[in-house]
């Protein structure tokens, strides 16, 4: 499967965030203006958020009204909450890649 260069970019951003923080998940989103946001999951005693949730929160708090794409890099699968927040902002399906960047599903 050949990805759009902009989709490849957000997968790369998600992989880089995951590697930089040695996190279990990395995510990146692209908003309706083309701005990108990348993040990792947060796993604190008092706060647990997926990487997708953090990246979406960053985009929304920066003024994004919708998303063009959401990428998740993880050994696991996206949660129902990840899929729901992406759908709420207009993304039909997440780009899900393994830690090596290989697109799954």
N, C-alpha and C positions, 0 to 999 in steps of 0.2 A: 504494500500500500504506500503510495506517495502522498506525503503530507504537504499541505500548504506551508510555505516558509514561515509564515507568522505563527502557525500552530507548532511547528518545530521549535521556534524560538521560545514559546512558553514552556514546552517540555524541558528544554535546556535550562531555562531559568528555575524551574521546579527542582530539577536534578541538582543544580548548583546550590540552591538554598538548603536542600536536604544534606548534601555533602558537607557544606560549610558548618552546619550546626550539628552534624552527626545525628540527625533526627530520623525517626522511622518513616516520616512522610514529608514530602515537599509538594507544594502546589503553586500554580501561577494562574492568573486570570488576565484577560484582555477586555477592557471596557469598550463602550460604544464609540469612544473617540480614539481608540488604539493604544491608550495607556496600559501599561502592564504593572502588575503587582505580584510579588512572590513572597512566600512565607513557608514556615514549617509548623508542625503541630506543636501545641503547648500541653505539657503534661506536668502540672503542679498539683500539690495536694488540694489547693483551693480552687483550681481552674483547669478544666480539660477542654481543649478545642482541637478539632481536626485542622490540618493544614489548609484544606479548602475553606473552612469557616473563617480562619484568620485572614486568608488572602481576600475573600469576599468582603469581610469587615473592613479591611484596609481600603478596598476600592470604593465601597459605599461611603465610608467616612471621608473619602477624598472627593466625593461628589458624583460618583458613577451612578447612573440611573438604570443601566442595563449592561449585560455582558455579552460579548461575542463568542468567547471560548473560556473553558476551564480545563486545566490539566492537573492531574494528580500523578505523582511518582511515588510508588509504594510497592512493597512486596505483597500487600493485601489488596482488597477490593474497596471501592468507595462505599461509604455508609449510605443508608437511606436518607439521612440528614444532609449529606453532601449533595446527593442527587436532587433533593428537594430545594435546597438553597440555590443551586445552579438553575433549576427549572423556574423558580420564582423570578429570576433575573433574565430569563429568556433563552437559556442554553438547554437544548434538547438532550444532549448526551455529553458526558465528560470524556476527555482524552485521558486514558489511563495507561501508564507505562510502568514497566518494572524498573528497578534501580539502575539497570544498564541503559535505560532510555528506550527499550523496545516496546512499541505500542502493543497493547493487549486488547482483545475483544473487539 
